[in-house]
Amino acid sequence: MIVSSISVGRYPGVVDEVEYPVAEHGWSSDFARFHDTPAPYIRQSLVDFLGVVSPEQLHAWEMSIPPLQDEVGEVVIRDPEAATYSAILEYQLPMEHRRPDVVLLMGGGVLVLEVKSKAHPVLADIDQAGAYARDLRAYHRDCETSAVYPVLLLMGGVGRLGSTAGVEVIGPDALDSLAAELDGRVHGAPIAMDSFLDPGAYRPLPTIVQAARELMATGELRRVKRAYGATQPTLDYLTAIAHEAASSHSRHLVLLSGLPGTGKTLVGLQLAHARFLDDLSVDREGGKPTAPAVYLSGNGPLVQVLQYELRAAGGGGAAFVRPVKAYVERYSKRPDLVPPEHVLIFDEAQRAFDADMVARTHGKSTDGRSEPDHFIEFAERVPGWCVVVGLIGSGQEIHVGEEAGIGQWRTAVDRSPVVDSWSVHVPPHLAPAFEGSQRLRVHSSLHLTAELRYHLADEVHRFVEMLLDDQTGDGLPALADALEDCGYHLRISRDLTAAKSYLHDRYRDAPDARYGLVASSRDSSLKQLGVPNDFQSTRQVRFGAWFGEGDDDLLGRSCRTLRQCVTEFGCQGLELDAVLLAWGTDFVRESGRWTNRHAKRYQVPGQVRDALNLRRNGYRVLLTRSRDATVAFVPPLPALDETNRFLLGAGFREL
């Protein structure tokens, strides 16, 4: 889009000086021009940009623009050099629909203002302002090395009202003094406005759902610096293995591990859709296979969501995203069938079903083999070459039959009648499990450690690990404060309505955001409190629409309604911008330790090796789904009083 250095509109007395491609916004100019331009011209520019504007929005601009102009004028009086600083109003973040109200590019850094016509702050507004600053720091090229300050400007407030969660809360009269103070910390050259408004300067990390859409639409993912540096070496290594396998007609098992939120699924999806695989495929009787790679998952909701999004993007999502169960069913019962794919990607490979669970699921035709046994055998049917990639998570075994671990993959390779044709690739920490295997290769790029899901916060996983441990929780408050400083919010309430209101307010101006209600499947008390986590209610959830649709879904299926609930089985492997986690009585603190003694029992005795650990893993999944915030609703039940005190002491902040 080509617009002037001033705005989208044209007004008497305002001269367009230079044109360049810029991100969409309602107004941009230096401080001097912003101060001198009549307020109605600026307001009309914002109207022209947004199109349909409510009377409430017009009134808000009428009330806020003149005071902002006055304060900017005061900044220039204090420091004449500030006349060249830049003011940007209604800046739409590229590739998103969110718009910070005001961005000021100053010598001391960037001020991001969220303007509210209130006299007193609420936590949702504070967190919204903080999120704008966090995302500019994380994903805007020009803000990586600049200070970015979030400010909540309350038009009904007066003076400096304090700082909460790293956000300065002020009345309009205090903007000039705050700007002078922040400018005085590091006074240098401000970010150039045209550079800041370059649409390519802001590249947010896509969610799994957004990544699926982009892969189908363009065949590749946007390049995000943080994600590229963390995952590209891994993708390069997998690419090299595929080329080696094709050239040497060999077979490879690759185990790629990583903590939750480190990008394993993104890597797997990119490999499954890699165009170079078409050139490496071996011709069959009917020509080259149309889908040389397949992404397989035992996670039914993940498959549903990805296929839903890929179909919505206009492609055949089922071609390279398929359920493991159907794949095993097809090829185990038909030894004469040859899989068309050369690359088999097995999601959450550490959770592969053992032989007993496979027999219960598929019947006698499986001949007492585990899922890894089957996949090694399937790969040996493929002509020429094959690569089996197992994506390995940690602490996410939540289904019965998933507790055998990655040792099954070692056993499967060792049992192969052509074991000499296999090479095994593992990250360093998994090497002991494969010690003595032929052609074992250990490579550090096969373990992902950078937590990408949580934007700038890289300690969410450690916080959750410590929280779910049976220790006293020492060190948790400091870690929670560090997460808060990085823009990741831990909130808590014993009032379900208050928790829902916080999320609705927090994301009211972010239609692309996805937030939803999650709860444990083993709890038996939440349904009576307004959380439909029972089997009959959760089975009615359509996961593709729940994760993918927004407020405009006429059927009300979107997670944003906070009406339907998904359990750990419905959200594992997926992510939301925020979760409302209804804490159940199935996993509570008693006498300083976690217990599952109130949980619903498993139906078949002897199937579960460690029920408490499955509960712990279930809550680990629920606590690591959100990118921005986890809001815990702890029902006002006596059985949860100690749990509530523990979470508050750990650093959750009460709404």
Order of alpha helices (4+ residues) and beta strands (2+ residues): beta-beta-beta-alpha-alpha-alpha-beta-beta-beta-alpha-beta-beta-beta-alpha-alpha-alpha-alpha-beta-alpha-alpha-beta-alpha-beta-alpha-beta-alpha-alpha-beta-alpha-beta-beta-beta-alpha-alpha-beta-alpha-beta-alpha-alpha-beta-alpha-beta-beta-beta-alpha-beta-alpha-beta
